[in-house]
Amino acid sequence: MLKKVGIAMLIVASLGMAVTRNKSKVGKVQKTVKESNQANTKLSSEDKEAINTAINFMNEYIEIRDPDELDKWLAKAPITEKFRKEYRRREKYIELSQKSLEGKLSPADEKFLKENDDIDYDYDALLGSGIIDIREESGFQLKKYDSKSKTVYLKDKYEEDFVVDGRKGHQGGTEITLKLVKQNGKWLIDESK
């Protein structure tokens, strides 16, 4: 719970919002491929459905401010059990990594960190340190889609006024890759990078 509060505080601080503001828009973000004009018209309706699932998932995820709300949302989110377990593993790793800085690890905790040193995430189990760049204006949109592997590449649309590399049309910084699978007629997030 302490870690969840820490993440929530980090998210709130990075968004520059007051902690008391908790007007969640979860479940209300419904940008579709057609509405956002992001996808090629040659995509099948199945591909558009997969893309929409990924876009909606990420945009709902970044709207969550309350750690308890996150748990409820994850319970109903369009994710596979494999994804849920990986998310929890990353979450635990981040929490224990923070505790290790304070020297408060049990031998079992130290063993977990050693056995899971393949995890390279800070601050957030899904976006890593990219969560720091998420702003109130943020929203994920399609960057690229691989219809063979059902992999959706998303990028935050938020853009600073000052673009370091000087390119016009530079699109935000935070990116995420989501791989989807279809189970029981529904698209579910199965992997993230």
N, C-alpha and C positions, 0 to 999 in steps of 0.2 A: 504494500500500500504506500509506503514511504517513497518508493521509486516512482509510482504512478503520480503522486502529488508533485514530485520533482519534475517529471516530464510535463505535467500540466502547467506548472509554473514556468518552465522554459518556453513552452508553446505560447502561453499568455504573454510573457515578457517579449518574446520575439515578434509577436504581433502588435506590440505596443498598446495593448488593451488593458482595461481595468479588470481585476479578478472578478469583480461582481457582475460583469457582463457575461451572461450565460444564455443568450438567446440562440439556442442551437438551431441550425438549419438542416440537421441530419434528416435525410429522407426527402428533403425538398429540392435537392440539387438534381436536376434531371436534364442535363444537356445531352442531346442526342447528336449523332454524327451528322444527320441532316441539318439540324438547327445550327450547329456550330460550323457548318460548311467545311469540315476538316477532312472529309474522306472522298476518295474517288467514287464516282457514281457507278463504277464497274464492280464494286464490292457486292457480294451477295447479301441478302437480308440476314443470313446467319452470321456473316462476318461483322456486319453493322451491329448486330445484337451483342456479339462478343466485345467489340470496341466500346459500345455504350456501357456494358457491365463494368469494364475496367475504368472508364472515365468517371462514372458515377461513384464507384468504390473509392477512388482516390479523392475525389472532391468531397465526399461525405467524411472520409477519414480526417482530412485537414480541418474540417469544421468542428470537430469534437474538442471541447474544452475541459470537460469533467471526466476524471479517471473512471468513475463509476459508470458513466454513460458509455465510455469506451468498451468496458466489459460487456455491457448489454448489447451494444452495437455489434461487437465481434461475434457474439453468440448467434446473431441473425444475419450477419454479413454473408455475401455470396463467396464463401471460401471453402476449400476442401479441408478435410481433417489433417492432411499432410501440411498444408499451409498454416493452419491453426497451431499445430505442434511446433513448427519452425518459428513462427512468430513468438510463441511463449519461450522457446529456447533462447532466442535472441534477446528477449525482454529480460530473462533471468541473467544472461551473460552481462548485459549492460548494468543491471542492478548490482551484481556481484563485483563487477569491475570498479564501480563507484565505491563500494564498501572496502575493496582492497586498498584503495588510496588512504583509507582511515585505519587500515590494519585490523579490521574487524571480521576476518574470515575464519570460518571453522575449517578443519581439515577436509570435510566433504565439499565445502564451497571451493577450496583451492583445487581439489581434484576436478570439479566441474569445469573450472576455468581452464585448466590444463587440457582436459579432454575436448574442449570446445573452442580451442584457439583459432579455429578456422573462421570464426565470426569476426567481422571487421566493421562493427557498427558502434557508433557513439550516439548518445542522447535519445534515439528513437529506433524502435525495432523494425520499422519499415523504411523510413527515409534516411536513417543514419544521421550524420551531421547536416544533411540537406534540410532538415526540419528547421534549422536556424534561419534559412532564407525564405521560409514560408511567411507570407504577409496576409493581411486581411483581403487584399486585392488578388491574392493567389487563386489559381484554379488550373487544374490540369487539363491539357488538351492533347490531341493526337499529334505525335511527331512522325511515327512510322508504324506500319502494321505488316506482319508476316503471316499471310493466310495459311501457309503450309504448317507452320509450327504453332499457329494461334498465339503469337507473341505480340503484345501491344507495347509500343514504346511511347511513353507520355512525357511531356515537359510542362513545367509550370509556365503559364502565360505571363506572370508578373515580370516586369522589366524595370530596372532602375533607370532614372533619367540619364545617368552617366554610364555609358557602356565602355568598359575598359578597352576592348579591342577595336572600337570605332565603327563596327559594322552596322549598317542600317538594317532594320528588320530583325535585329537580334532578339531572340525569344528567351525569356527568363533563364534561370540557371538550374533549378532542381529538376532532375530527371529520374524516372523510374521505369523499369521494364517488368511487365507482368505477363506471365504465361497462363493461359486459360485452358480449361478442359470442360467438356460437356458431360454432365452426369444427371441422369433422370430428366433429361430435357432442359436443364438449366445450365447456363454458363457460370463457372466458378473459377476464382483465382486459385491457381495451384502453386505458383512460384513467383518470387519477386527478386529483383536485383537492383 
